[in-house]
Amino acid sequence: MAGIKPKHHHSDRDRIFTPEDVVKELVKKIPSSVGDSWCDCCLGEGVFYNNFPTDNKHWYEIDKGRDFLTSSEKYDWIVTNIPFSKPKEFIAKMSDNCNKGFGILCLANSMTATRLEQLKKKGLYLNSVTILYIKDWGFGYRTDFYVFTRQEIDNLKVMVSERTEPETLIATQSTLAEPEAYNMDLTENSTEFSQIEANASTSLNPNIMFNLRGELPRHD
């Protein structure tokens, strides 16, 4: 019907690009060392790639004829915003092709309990989780930025309860600084994010907030 706007601004959610202020904060979550190689396996407009803290960086982009899912090259860190329709394929490939770890931005329900267990079997452990609501994307789905590394963090554990209800991921990080929230209306999410305390005095503006709890469906 003429004059009615679509519910979402983006009809193709495999081509939704991350705001640069968000990316700058996410890249800081990668515990890299000088000399490490970095890869953006879904280049898009290059916002992740352009903010990698090194010249030793590489990229793939299927629209430019370079398909990461067919590559066997390995890199120390693989960091990107994946196509939301292919979490299974990209989680598997990023974990296979990274030497030290990877950072993945995906829909919250993409990192299922089964996938977490598969990553652990590959020797990849959750290092940090960043919860995001990016309002510029025009939809209300929660997205998460997960960082996995080869080293298990003593004060960050993932527990999956075996029961009839959907499993719950519980990450506890005792040394985490006060959780931060930026430009977020926490009142509308106060039930879901009861563990969050907003730092109202912050001057940063990356539309990011941290949370330590999220529901995980159990499927491949």
VOGU-3710 file (C-alpha; in Angstrom, 3 decimals, decimal comma):
1> magikpkhhh> 0,000/0,000/0,000  1,391/3,352/-0,992  2,697/5,552/1,764  3,302/2,716/4,238  6,934/2,307/5,222  8,373/-1,206/5,554  8,955/-2,447/9,094  12,693/-2,704/8,472  14,811/-0,220/6,569  16,917/-3,054/5,131
11> sdrdriftpe> 15,396/-5,740/2,944  18,710/-7,631/2,735  20,036/-8,256/6,235  23,134/-9,954/4,815  24,306/-6,493/3,760  23,947/-4,397/6,880  27,078/-2,418/7,654  28,322/-1,682/11,152  28,708/1,974/12,226  32,353/2,964/12,534
21> dvvkelvkki> 32,081/4,218/16,118  30,830/0,764/17,110  33,595/-1,013/15,194  36,317/1,052/16,863  35,122/-0,168/20,247  34,736/-3,788/19,152  38,226/-4,017/17,669  39,628/-3,073/21,078  38,188/-6,308/22,462  40,602/-8,442/20,441
31> pssvgdswcd> 43,611/-9,424/22,640  46,107/-9,247/19,794  49,873/-8,844/19,882  52,202/-6,787/17,700  52,833/-8,599/14,436  49,624/-10,625/14,465  47,814/-11,073/11,172  44,196/-9,927/10,929  41,473/-10,843/8,455  38,081/-9,347/7,694
41> cclgegvfyn> 36,303/-12,231/5,995  33,248/-10,141/5,014  34,717/-6,828/3,884  31,517/-5,017/2,923  32,365/-1,313/3,035  35,628/-2,058/4,846  34,810/-0,523/8,221  36,289/-3,409/10,243  39,267/-3,799/7,901  40,052/-0,076/7,960
51> nfptdnkhwy> 40,131/-0,063/11,766  42,408/-3,061/12,270  45,488/-1,889/14,261  48,024/-3,268/11,789  49,143/-3,265/8,175  49,300/-7,073/8,312  45,669/-7,428/7,334  43,671/-9,270/4,701  40,123/-9,383/3,432  37,508/-11,435/1,612
61> eidkgrdflt> 34,272/-10,299/0,026  32,112/-12,561/-2,098  30,747/-9,566/-4,034  34,337/-8,826/-5,087  35,052/-12,418/-6,145  36,846/-13,535/-2,956  34,842/-16,132/-1,026  36,128/-16,777/2,484  34,092/-19,967/2,821  36,240/-21,612/0,136
71> ssekydwivt> 39,581/-20,397/1,522  42,098/-22,507/3,430  44,312/-19,574/4,463  44,852/-19,098/8,189  45,207/-15,842/10,115  45,885/-15,022/13,751  42,616/-13,107/14,135  39,485/-13,146/11,991  37,073/-10,344/12,842  33,902/-9,311/11,049
81> nipfskpkef> 30,163/-8,718/10,917  28,921/-11,907/9,269  25,944/-12,341/6,909  23,091/-12,941/9,333  21,668/-15,755/7,181  24,818/-17,906/7,449  25,914/-18,130/11,077  26,596/-21,874/10,991  28,889/-21,637/7,969  30,854/-18,612/9,169
91> iakmsdncnk> 31,239/-19,708/12,791  32,639/-23,033/11,580  34,966/-21,504/8,976  36,257/-18,682/11,189  37,064/-21,176/13,925  38,860/-23,454/11,445  40,924/-20,674/9,863  42,047/-18,720/12,931  45,326/-19,312/14,737  44,691/-17,343/17,920
101> gfgilclans> 40,984/-16,559/17,844  38,159/-14,661/16,191  35,622/-11,910/16,806  32,177/-12,306/15,318  29,223/-9,923/15,212  25,997/-11,857/14,730  22,380/-12,062/15,806  22,098/-13,068/19,460  20,398/-16,387/18,724  23,140/-17,421/16,298
111> mtatrleqlk> 25,562/-18,494/19,034  23,659/-21,556/20,182  24,661/-23,904/22,980  25,564/-26,560/20,411  27,915/-24,190/18,585  29,563/-23,147/21,832  30,214/-26,786/22,608  31,653/-27,339/19,114  33,998/-24,378/19,530  35,191/-25,692/22,874
121> kkglylnsvt> 36,048/-29,018/21,237  38,191/-27,061/18,770  40,028/-25,403/21,645  38,290/-22,027/21,359  36,894/-20,407/24,492  34,698/-17,388/25,079  36,830/-14,376/25,984  34,198/-11,623/26,007  30,659/-10,797/24,913  29,418/-7,367/23,858
131> ilyikdwgfg> 25,676/-6,834/23,481  24,508/-4,328/20,900  21,315/-2,701/19,739  22,192/-0,643/16,665  19,168/1,507/15,983  20,514/2,727/12,641  19,845/-0,767/11,296  16,125/-0,211/11,598  15,200/-3,413/13,404  15,007/-4,287/17,063
141> yrtdfyvftr> 16,902/-7,570/17,114  19,749/-7,925/19,563  23,188/-8,555/18,124  26,233/-9,826/19,986  29,953/-9,470/19,398  31,700/-12,613/20,637  35,457/-12,923/21,021  36,894/-16,440/21,207  40,519/-17,245/21,995  42,694/-20,341/22,405
151> qeidnlkvmv> 43,153/-19,596/26,086  40,382/-20,293/28,571  39,735/-17,399/30,936  39,592/-18,509/34,582  37,028/-15,902/35,606  34,808/-16,291/32,529  32,874/-19,537/32,336  30,083/-20,736/30,065  27,568/-23,081/31,684  24,762/-24,789/29,787
161> sertepetli> 22,086/-26,209/32,053  20,639/-29,508/30,901  16,894/-29,163/31,387  13,678/-29,109/29,419  13,534/-25,327/29,005  15,807/-23,490/26,541  19,379/-23,532/27,794  20,797/-20,389/29,292  24,275/-19,084/28,710  25,676/-17,603/31,889
171> atqstlaepe> 28,997/-15,804/31,606  30,561/-14,579/34,826  33,481/-12,213/34,667  34,533/-11,026/38,107  37,176/-8,597/36,903  34,950/-6,858/34,361  34,758/-3,139/34,971  31,379/-1,562/35,612  29,122/-2,492/32,656  28,624/0,379/30,278
181> aynmdltens> 25,670/1,479/28,206  25,690/4,212/25,609  22,699/6,053/24,123  20,382/3,234/25,114  16,840/3,353/26,502  17,335/0,785/29,231  13,824/1,187/30,614  12,241/-0,722/27,750  14,696/-3,580/28,306  14,898/-3,419/32,078
191> tefsqieana> 13,535/-6,931/32,583  15,777/-8,623/30,036  18,839/-6,715/31,122  18,408/-6,595/34,861  22,139/-7,076/35,358  23,106/-3,903/33,514  24,004/-0,673/35,240  24,248/2,293/32,908  27,178/4,603/33,251  25,279/7,796/32,560
201> stslnpnimf> 28,345/9,984/32,902  30,222/8,486/29,947  31,126/10,781/27,097  31,546/7,984/24,540  28,906/7,283/21,938  29,349/3,825/20,363  25,781/2,510/20,865  27,256/-0,417/22,783  26,310/-2,057/26,018  27,552/-5,119/27,861
211> nlrgelprhd> 25,479/-7,867/29,374  26,370/-11,131/31,073  23,258/-13,130/30,330  21,424/-14,277/27,204  19,001/-17,008/26,192  20,393/-19,618/23,806  18,215/-22,001/21,786  19,717/-25,435/21,313  20,153/-26,406/17,674  22,972/-26,717/15,157
//
